[in-house]
Amino acid sequence: MKTVFILFDSVNRLMLEPYGGTSLKTPNFKRLEEKCITFDTHYIGSMPCMPARRDMQTGRHSFLHRSWGPMEPFDNSFPEILKTKDVHSHLVSDHYHYWEDGGATYHTRYNSHEFIRGQESDPWKVMLESPIDRIREKYHPSQNDLNSMQNPYNYMINREFIREEKDFPSVQCFKEGINFLDQNRNANNWFLQIETFDPHEPFFAPKRIKEKFQTSYKGPILDWPRYDRVTESQDEIEEIRSNYMALLCFCDELLGQMLDYFDKHNMWKDTALIVGTDHGFLLGEHDWWAKNRMPLYEEISHIPLFFYHPHFSKKGGEHRKSLTQTIDLMPTFLELYGAPIPPEVQGNSLVPILQADHSSRTASMFGYWGGGINITDGKYTYFCYPKDMLNQDLYQYTLMPTHMTKLFTVDELKSASLAGPFDFTKGLPVLRVAHKSKAGTKTHSFHFPEKMEDTVNTVYDIKNDPGQTSPISDKKIIDRLNNELIQLIKENDAPKETIIRMSESIRIN
């Protein structure tokens, strides 16, 4: 078996033509649709970036027990398990979060990896005597705000060194992925993951593509929206959205390179191709930008997934309505190679769904650590929050005490105690660390529950109201979703305080 897994970051599903997008042309995603089975009801699990990747690698939800953090010693990792079947896994990525404290044990699970530098705030290039004032003048004032942006000056400096199209990190990702195929496509038993940060913000695309999306905006560079409510002028809104669309078109071109390679070398005969994303992105819908602070609307939670399997090549162009989510990828990858699926896995292999549509679950759960615990059955979405977001009894459970970009502090760990084991920690107790508010910090505060807004329990009928504009109040539906939600929380062995605080927030029959 051979597999190519392409993972983009922050793809708004509704921008893609196969999912009804009309704002731009995505011809290579259309080509992909013709070859693949397209999943129409695919959802996220844990948010944001690295929690989502822990879900994909372990096949279970991360967000109930901890926030952003590394792979844990007890985690089941699909690349590690594939090694038992002599499958070589290779990661090519420009996703710099893998090389921060909070992601540092992910890429090392693969047999080999290639890291491409320069995306967003990657601490790549150094200008100790940099003309930072001159560089800053090129960018919109909102992108010079250290209170709302993650190290924007790193991005500004990095961009000074991305001068030609070949310099773009995403271009280099696909180039190195194709180099791997040039060397190894005739071999067997390998898994290639090509993972690019694009179209994640900042929305920086080559000039030739950007020129196709001109707006009336005449100000400095505006390609990195704030994680906040929309307050920009109409010209600014159009500029941000057009920059995203340009970058998504660029991703479409890169995808086309891989499809051309599959065609040229007839890799369709023996190689699986899976294309997806970690989560979506709000581009002004619901009067919000980005993610993390607002409810997990469909634009964020409902994501694209395309799957080609050589055994089901005649099913290209078919769509599946089955409710699936990112935790299903891990057991799927294992089944492709005949590797055992550990009992701790909560996801379901997608391979049976390739044969025919069928229901593998009645509901999917998704959310942020300490934030809302949400549920969908594919017909309705339910946003459910603790009664008091600011004063909830909240702990992180971990043996790897790191945040996104730094270790847990000594002060945080002073009151830590041992807890567990949980049913997925293989008999190991874990550290129980009380959450200390990050609301006053300058960076990453939007990753924590005290920065979330619109935290009111809400149900939407997404079949009849896909834009989620009008909440419903049908007691029968709400009670059913309440019970489904609590059942899922218990099945995932959530901490007792999580069950208590969520049970207090909802009616259970």
N, C-alpha and C positions, 0 to 999 in steps of 0.2 A: 504494500500500500504506500501511496505517496499523497501528501497533502500540502496545499498552499492556503494559508489562512491570512487574509488581508484585513487588518483592523484599522479603520479610520477613527478619528476622535471628534465628537460633537457634531454628528451629522443630523440635521433637521430632516426627518424622513419625508415631510411634505414638500421639500424642495426637489425631490427626485421624481423624474417622470414615471417610473414604474409604480409609484405610490400616488399618482395623480398630480404631481407638481407641474405647474404651468409657467412659473416665473422665469425659468431658464431651460436650456436644452442640456440634457445629460445623456448623450447618445451611447456612451459606453456602459452606463448603468442599464440602458435599454437593451444593449447587446447581452449584458449579463442576465437580464431577466429572461431573454429568449433561450439561453443555455441552461439556466438554473431553475430550481424550485424556489419560489419567492414566498417568504413567510409574512403573512399580513397582520398577525396578531402577536408580535414579538415585543417583549418588554424588558426593561432594565431590572436590576435587583438592588444592589447597594450603590450609593452615590458618595462622592463623585469619582474621579479618575482611578486612583489606586484601590479604593474599596471595590470598585467595579471589576478591576483586574483580579483581585483576590477571589471574587465570585467566579470569574471565568476559569481561574486556575484550580480552584478547589471544588466547585460544584455545589456550594452552599453559600447562604447569605452571611456577609461579614458585618453588616451594620447594626445588628442587634446587640453585639458584644463589644465592639470597639469602633473607633473612627478610622482615620487615615493611619496606616501602619504597614510594616513589613509582613511577609509571609511568616507564619509561626512554626515552631519546631514540630508541632503535632498536625500541621496542615497536610492534606493530601494534595499533591501537585501533579497535574497530568503529565508535564514533561518528565518528572522523576519516575512516574509509574511507567511511562512509555519506554524508559531505559531498560526495564525488566523484560521487554519484548525486543530488545536490541534495535529500538527505533531511535535514530539520531534526530534530535530537535535543535533547530537553529533559529535564533531571534535576530532580526534586523530592525532597529528602531531608532528614531530620533526623539522619542518620548522621554525627555530628560528627567521626569519624576522617578524613573527607575533607578537613577543614580543619586537620589537624595536619601536622607536617613529613612524616610517613611516608605521607601520602595526598594531598598537596597538588597533585598533577598529574593526578588522576583526573577531578574534576568539570569541569576546564577543557577536557577533550577534547570535551565536549558543546557544541552551539551556544549553549545557554543553560541556566541552572540557577537553582533557588530553594532557599535554605538555611533550614531551620526550626531555631530554637535551643531548647536546654533539656534534651536527653537526657543521662542519666547524668552523667558528669563534664565535660560541655561547659563551658568557662570562660565562662559567659554573664553571670549576674548577679553584682554585686559588693557585698559588705558589708564595708567596711574597718573598721568598728566593729561588726561583726556580733555578735549575742548567741549566738555559736557554742556556748557551753556549754549554753545553754537548748535550742538546736536539737538538739545531740548527745544530750541526754537522751531524746529521742523515739525513738531508734534502738537496736537491740540492740547490746551491746558488740562483737560481731564486726564490725559495720559501722562501728565507730570505729577499726579497726585499720589504720593507715597502712602496715603491713608487708605486708598481704595484699590491700588494696583499692586501686584506682586513684582517688586524689583523692576519697574519699567525701564530704568536706565540700562540694565543688562541687555534688554531687548534692543534699545536704541543703539548700543555699541555693537551688538551682534550684527544688526542690520547693515552697519557700515561695511561689513566684510562679506555680505551676500550681494555681489555686484552683477553676476551673470546668472542665467537660468540654471546652469549646471551647479551653481553654488547652493541652491535651495536645498535644505535638508531633506525634504520629501523626495526630490529628484534623486538624491544620493541613496535614499532608502530603497527605492525601486531598482536603481542601478545595481546596488549590492545584492538585492534579492535575485535579480536576473543573473548576476555573476554566480550566485550559489547554484542556480538551475543549470547554467552552462557547464559547471563542474560536476553536477550530481544528478541531473535529470534521468540518466540511464541507470542509476543505482536504484535500489529498492529500500523500503523501510526508513523513510525520512519524513519529517514534519517541518515545514518552513513557515514561520510567522513573520510577515512584513507589516510593521506597525508604524504608521506615521502620525504625528501630532496634528497635522492638517485634517479637516478645516478648523481646528481649534483656534481661538483667538490668540494673538492678533492676526487679523485677516490680511495677510501680505501675499499677494500673488504677482507673478511676472507682469511687467508693464504691458506686453502685447495682449494679455487677457484682460487686465484692468481697463484698458482702453475701450473694450467692448461694453463696459458697464459705467459709462460716464454719467455723472449727475450734475445738478446745478450748484453743488457745494464747491466753494472756492477757498476754503480755509486750509490750515495745516493738516498734516496726516492725521486721520481719524479712523483707525482700524482696530481699536481695542475697546469694546464697550465695557462700561462699569457694571459690576454685579449689583444692579440697583434698578429702581423704577425709571421708566422713560421720562426724561425731562428735556431732552434735546429738541432743537428746532426740527421742522420737517426736512429741511435740507440735510441736517446732520443725520437724521434717522435714515434717509435714503442713502447717504454715503456709507454708513455702517453696513446696511443691508446689501448694498451693491458690492462692497468689499468682500463680504461673506460669499456672495454668489460667485464672484470671480475666483475665489479660492476653491470653492466647491467644483467649479468648472475645471480648475487645474487638477484637482483630485480625480475628476472624471477622465481627464487625459492620461494621467498616470495609470489608472485602472485599465485604460485602453491599451497601454503598452504591455501589460500582463496578458490581456486577452489576445493581442497580436502574437505574443510569444507562445501561448497555448495553441493557437491556430497553426503557426509556422512549424512547430515541432510535434503537432498532433498529441499534445499532452492530455487531451480530452479522453483518450482511450484508457488511461490508467491512473489519472491523478484527480483527486478531489480538490475542489476550489470552494472556499467559504469566504464570504465578504460581509462585514458588519461594522458596528460601531459600539462604543461603550455607553453612550447616552446621547440625547439630543441637545437642543439649544434654543432658547427663546430669542427671537429677533424682533422684539417689540410687541409680539402677541401678548395679550392680557396686560399690556402696559408695563412689561418687565423685559430686562435684558438678562441673558445668560442662564444661570442656574444657581443652586445652593440656598437662596434666601426665600424664594417663593414656593407655593405649592408645586408639586411635580405634575404639571400639566402634560397633556398628550405630546406636545412638541418636545418635551424632555424625556418622558418615560416610554413612549411608544416608538420603537426604533426599527430600522430596516435590517433584514437578514436575507442573504441569498446563499443557496447551497447547491453545488453541483457534485454529483457522485457518479462515477463512470458506470456503475451498475444500474443506474436509473437515468441514463442519458436520454432515453426516449420521452422522459417526462419534462424535458425542458420547456419552459413557458407556463407550467402549471403553478397555481398558487395554493397555499395552505392556510386554512382559517384556524387551525389548532392554536390554543393559547400556549405560548412558549416564552422563555426568558433566558437571560444570559447565563444563569447557573446550569442550563441544559448543555452548554457547549462542552464542558469538561467531560461528562460521561459520553457524549457523542464522539469526541476525539479518541477516547479509550476504546469504544466499541469499534471504531474504524480499524483498529489494529488488534482486536481480540484481547485487549488488556482487561484485567479485572476491575470492576467498579466498586470502590470501597463502600462499606455499609453507611458511613457518615454522609455520603453524598445525598443531597436533597433534590438535585436536578434529575431530569429524565433525558435519556438519549433521544436525539432527533431522528435517528436512522429509521425507526419504524414509520415515522410520519412521512418520510420520503416515499415510501411505498404507497401509502394512502392516508388521507386526512383522518385523524381520530383524536379524541380528547385524552390527553395525558394528565390533565389536572382541571379542577373546577375553578381555581382562582390562583392568582399570582400576587405575591407580596413584594413591595419595594419601598425604599426610603433612605433617610440619613440617620446616622447614629444620634440618638437623643432628640431627633426631630419627629416629624410625622411618620407613622407606620401606615402605609397606603396599601390598597388592595384593588384589583380589577378582576372581573370575570369575563372580560372581553366585551361586555355589554354596558357595564357601569364601572365608574371609578369612584373610590371612596377615599378621601383624605381625612385621616384621623390623627388628632394631636393630643398629647397630654394636657390635662386641665391647666396646669401652670408651667409654661415653658421655662420660666426663669428660676423656679424653685423646686424642680423635680429632683428626686433621689436618683442620681445618675453616676454610673461608674464605667470605667474602661476595664476590660478583662483581657490580659495579655501576658505573654512571657517576653515580648519584644517592645519595651516601653519607649517608643519613639513617636513623635508627631510627624507632620509633613516634612519639615526641614530641620528638625532638631530633636535631640533627646528629651525625654521627660526630665523636668527639673528635679533637683534634690528635694525642693519644697513639696512638689507634687507627690514624690515617692515616700515622704516621711510617714504618712498615714496609711500607706499601702498595706494590705494584708493578703493572705492566701485564701483563695476561694475555689469552689469546684471540687472535683472535676466536673466538666460538662460532658455530654454524651459524645462530643466530637474531639475531645482533647486527649483521647487514648489513655485515660487514667491519670493524667497529669493535673495537679492543681495549677491555678494561674494567679497572677497578681490582680488584685481588685483595687483600682486606683480611682479615688473620688475626682470628679470633674471640677476643675477650677475655672471660673469664668475667664474667657478670652475676649470679652466684649470690648475691653479697653485697649487692646493691642492694635498696632498699626497694620499688621498683615495677617491674613488668613482668618480673621475673626468671623468671616462669613461661612466658615466651615463648621461653626458651632451653633447649637440650638438657640442661644439667646439672640442671635442676629436674624432668625427667621421671622417672616411676617405673614400676615393673612392666615394665621393659625387657627382657623375655625373648621370644625368638622363639616365636611361638605360632600355631597354625592351628586354625580353627574350621569346622565343618560348619554353615553358617548355614541350610541347608534343614531339616536334622533337629534342629538346636540353635540356633534363632533368638536365644535369650537369651545365647548364647556363654558357657555355663557349664562346658563340658567340652572342653578341647583334644583334638585327635586327633593321632595319630603315624603315620599311613599314609605310608610312605616314598615310594611311587609318586606320591601326590598332592603331597607336599612337594617332591620333586624337580621335578615339573612346574611348580609355582608358583615355585620358585627360578629356573628357567630363564626363565620368563615375566617375572619381575621384573627380572632382569639385562638382558634384551632391551629392556624398556621404558626402563630407566635409560640404556642406550646410545642408543636412538632419540631420547631427549630431550637428547642431547649433554651429559650430566652431566659435571661436572669429573672429571678422572682420579682424584683422591683419593677421590671419592665411590664410584666404581666399585671401587676397591681396598678401601676399608673395608667396603663391603657384600659384596663377594666373599669377604672374610675371614670374614664373619659367617655365611655359608651354604654349603651343599654344592652344587656345580654339576656336573652330569653332562654 
